[in-house]
């Protein structure tokens, strides 16, 4: 939930509007966001992945549909991590070195790529959260039914 919340909140409130910011505003906002999330997400994301993996490992009904829903959720979260590490972090590193005086020639292309992959990461994260919620709720409902 925390992982998805960070990505959803950033995408919903900011990323969709990147084109409306001047280069100076974009650089400033980008640097602030990067600084705000770098350390917390370097803790929250691995911890979330670990806890999700453990919940799948200890799930009793490994051959159930709901277990595979949990696996799909896990795969989507790994995709979210890969998008972050392989595409967005390198762009973040570039942005951190920019000033309005040293913008790269393909600034608009980089900004568009950043926006596109922020959206993709948000979609994989939100979908992962939805599937994981179903996995948890279905497992809980089955336990409730077996105790009645």
C-alpha positions as CSV (number, residue, x, y, z in Angstrom):
1,X,0.0,0.0,0.0
2,X,2.8,2.4,0.9
3,X,4.7,1.7,-2.3
4,X,1.6,2.2,-4.5
5,X,0.6,5.3,-2.5
6,X,3.9,7.1,-3.2
7,X,3.8,6.3,-6.9
8,X,0.1,7.0,-7.3
9,X,0.3,10.2,-5.4
10,X,3.2,11.5,-7.4
11,X,1.6,10.5,-10.7
12,X,-1.8,11.8,-9.9
13,X,-0.8,15.2,-8.5
14,X,2.3,16.0,-10.6
15,X,3.5,13.7,-13.3
16,X,0.4,14.2,-15.5
17,X,1.2,18.0,-15.6
18,X,5.0,17.9,-16.4
19,X,4.5,19.6,-19.8
20,X,2.9,22.7,-18.1
21,X,6.1,23.4,-16.1
22,X,8.9,25.5,-17.4
23,X,12.3,23.9,-17.6
24,X,13.3,25.7,-14.4
25,X,10.2,24.6,-12.6
26,X,10.6,21.0,-13.8
27,X,14.2,20.8,-12.7
28,X,13.3,22.3,-9.3
29,X,10.3,20.0,-8.7
30,X,12.2,17.0,-10.0
31,X,15.1,17.5,-7.7
32,X,12.8,18.1,-4.7
33,X,10.7,14.9,-5.4
34,X,13.9,12.8,-6.0
35,X,15.4,14.0,-2.7
36,X,12.2,13.4,-0.8
37,X,11.6,9.8,-1.9
38,X,15.1,8.4,-2.5
39,X,15.9,7.2,1.0
40,X,12.4,6.3,2.2
41,X,11.7,4.3,-1.0
42,X,15.0,2.5,-0.8
43,X,13.7,1.1,2.5
44,X,10.0,0.8,1.9
45,X,10.2,-1.0,-1.5
46,X,12.6,-3.8,-0.5
47,X,10.7,-4.3,2.7
48,X,7.4,-4.5,0.9
49,X,8.8,-7.0,-1.6
50,X,10.2,-9.1,1.2
51,X,7.0,-9.1,3.1
52,X,5.0,-9.9,0.0
53,X,7.4,-12.8,-0.8
54,X,7.0,-14.2,2.8
55,X,3.2,-14.0,2.6
56,X,3.4,-16.0,-0.7
57,X,5.9,-18.5,0.8
58,X,3.7,-19.2,3.8
59,X,0.4,-19.3,1.9
60,X,-1.0,-22.7,2.5
61,X,-2.9,-23.3,-0.7
62,X,-0.1,-23.1,-3.3
63,X,-2.2,-24.6,-6.1
64,X,-5.2,-22.3,-5.7
65,X,-6.2,-19.6,-8.1
66,X,-5.7,-17.0,-5.3
67,X,-2.1,-18.0,-4.9
68,X,-1.5,-17.4,-8.6
69,X,-3.2,-14.0,-8.2
70,X,-0.6,-13.3,-5.4
71,X,2.2,-14.4,-7.7
72,X,1.0,-12.1,-10.4
73,X,0.9,-9.3,-7.9
74,X,4.4,-10.1,-6.9
75,X,5.6,-10.1,-10.5
76,X,4.0,-6.7,-11.2
77,X,5.8,-5.3,-8.1
78,X,9.1,-6.6,-9.4
79,X,8.3,-5.0,-12.8
80,X,7.6,-1.8,-10.8
81,X,11.0,-2.1,-9.2
82,X,12.8,-2.8,-12.5
83,X,11.1,0.2,-14.2
84,X,12.3,2.3,-11.3
85,X,15.9,1.1,-11.2
86,X,16.5,0.6,-14.9
87,X,14.7,3.6,-16.4
88,X,13.7,6.2,-13.8
89,X,16.7,6.3,-11.5
90,X,19.1,6.9,-14.4
91,X,16.9,9.8,-15.5
92,X,16.7,11.1,-11.9
93,X,20.5,11.1,-11.8
94,X,20.5,13.1,-15.0
95,X,18.0,15.6,-13.7
96,X,20.0,16.1,-10.5
97,X,22.9,17.4,-12.6
98,X,20.8,19.8,-14.7
99,X,20.5,23.5,-14.3
100,X,18.6,25.8,-16.7
101,X,22.0,26.7,-18.2
102,X,23.0,23.1,-19.0
103,X,19.8,21.5,-20.2
104,X,20.4,18.6,-22.6
105,X,19.4,19.1,-26.2
106,X,16.8,16.4,-25.9
107,X,15.3,17.8,-22.7
108,X,11.7,17.5,-24.0
109,X,12.3,13.9,-25.0
110,X,13.8,13.0,-21.7
111,X,10.9,14.7,-19.9
112,X,8.4,12.8,-22.0
113,X,10.2,9.5,-21.3
114,X,10.3,10.2,-17.6
115,X,6.5,11.0,-17.7
116,X,5.7,7.8,-19.7
117,X,7.7,5.5,-17.4
118,X,6.2,7.2,-14.3
119,X,2.8,6.4,-15.7
120,X,3.8,2.8,-16.5
121,X,5.3,2.3,-13.0
122,X,2.1,3.7,-11.5
123,X,-0.1,1.3,-13.5
124,X,2.0,-1.7,-12.6
125,X,2.1,-0.7,-8.9
126,X,-1.7,0.0,-8.7
127,X,-2.5,-3.3,-10.5
128,X,-0.1,-5.2,-8.2
129,X,-1.8,-3.6,-5.2
130,X,-5.3,-4.6,-6.5
131,X,-4.2,-8.2,-7.1
132,X,-2.5,-8.4,-3.8
133,X,-5.6,-7.1,-2.1
134,X,-7.6,-9.8,-3.8
135,X,-5.1,-12.4,-2.7
136,X,-5.2,-11.3,0.9
137,X,-9.0,-11.0,1.0
138,X,-9.6,-14.3,-0.7
139,X,-7.2,-16.0,1.7
140,X,-8.9,-14.4,4.7
141,X,-12.4,-15.3,3.4
142,X,-11.4,-19.0,3.0
143,X,-10.0,-19.1,6.5
144,X,-13.2,-17.6,7.8
145,X,-15.3,-20.1,6.0
146,X,-13.3,-23.0,7.3
147,X,-13.8,-21.9,10.9
148,X,-17.6,-21.6,10.6
